[in-house]
Structure formats: C-alpha cells, structure tokens
Amino acid sequence: MASDGELPGMSLIQQRMQLDRARSAAIWTLIGAVLLVTGSVWSLASEGADAPWWRWGAAITFIVLGVSAVVRVIGAVRQLRRFHIEHGPDAGRQSPVGRP
C-alpha cells in the first residue's frame, strides 16, 4: 500500500522528480511574486495619495500571491524532507552517465 504522499506505481526516481518540480515551480512563483510586489509597492510609493484604485488592488493581489508562494515553497520543502526521511537522502537520485 502506498504511503501518504506516494502514488502507487511511481518509482523513487519519478517521485523525486515530481517533488523537485513542485519545489522549483514554487520557488519561481515566489521570485515572480516578489518582483511584482516590489514593482507594485514602488509604483504606489511614487504616486502617493494620487494612486488610482486599481493599483491598490494590484498590490493587494500580488501580496496575496506572494503569501501563497511562500506557503507553496514551505509545503514543497516539507514534502521533500518527508521523502528523505522515509526513503533516505539519496533515494531516487540518478548519477550522471559518463563515457566509458
């Protein structure tokens, strides 16, 4: 029977690849959210009280995206850590193919 985060029929290599992809996607989402939040806050700061309502909406949306990205990164790291505890730190790793 498959454990909590394990899909039946998936090898350790496939599981590690899935976890690594999830972590990478979360990190890139976080980087994008930080850039969007920075640009939005910079725009609001430069316009001051004259900022239109939609800039405030964008800033709030990007902040929510940033918080969501942080939660995704934490979740992905926890899943990878659980995988390491259950199967060992080198489980599913592939060594590079060398020339003979």
N, C-alpha and C positions, 0 to 999 in steps of 0.2 A: 504494500500500500504506500502511496506517495505521502511524503511529509507535508507540512503546512504550505510552504512556498514552492514545492516541487511539482512539476507537471509530469504525469505518467508518460513514459516513453521517451522522455528527453534525457540525453546523455549529460554527463557533467560538463562537457565542453559546451554544449548548447545552452545549458543553464547559466554557465559563467558568461557566455556571450550575451545572453539576454539581460543579465544583471549589469554587465558593463555598458551595454547600450542604454539602459534605463538611467544609469548614473551619468553617462555622458550627455544624454539629452537634457537631464535635469540641470546639469552644470551650465550648458549652453543657454538654456532658458533663463537661468539666473543671471548670466552675463548680459544677455539681451535686456532683461528687466532692469538691471542696474543702469545700463546705458539709457533706456527710455525714461526711467525715473530721474536720472541726473539731468537729461535734456529738458524734461518737463518742469522740474523744480527750477532749473536755471531760467527757463522762459518765464515762469511765474515771478521769480525774484526780479528779473529785469523789467517786467511790466508793472509790478507792484499792484496797486489798487485798480489799475486800468485793465487788468486781465479779464478777458471775456469768460463767461461761464463755462464754455466747453473746454478751456484749458484746465480749469479746476477739475472737471470731470475726467479729463485725460490723466491728470496727475493722480487722482484717486484710483483710477483703473490700473495704472502702471504700478502703483504701490501695492495694490491687491495682487497683481501678477507677481511682483517681487516676493511677497509673503508666501504665495502659493509655490513659487520656485524654491524658496528655502525649505518649505515642508517637503517638496519632492526630493530635494537633494538629501535631506536627513533620512527620509524613508528609503531611498535607494542605497545609501551607505549602510543603513541598518540591515537591509536585506542581504547585501554583500557580506557584511560581518557575520550574519547568521549562517550564510552559506559556508564561510570559512570555518566557523565553529563546528558545523555539522560534518563537513567533508574534508577539512584541512585547508591550509592556505594555498597549496599548490594544486588543488583539485580542479580539473578542467583546463589547466594551463597547457598550451601547446608549445613545444620547443621549436625554434625556427629550423627550417630544413636547410641543411648545409650541403655543400658539394662534396662528393667523395674524394 
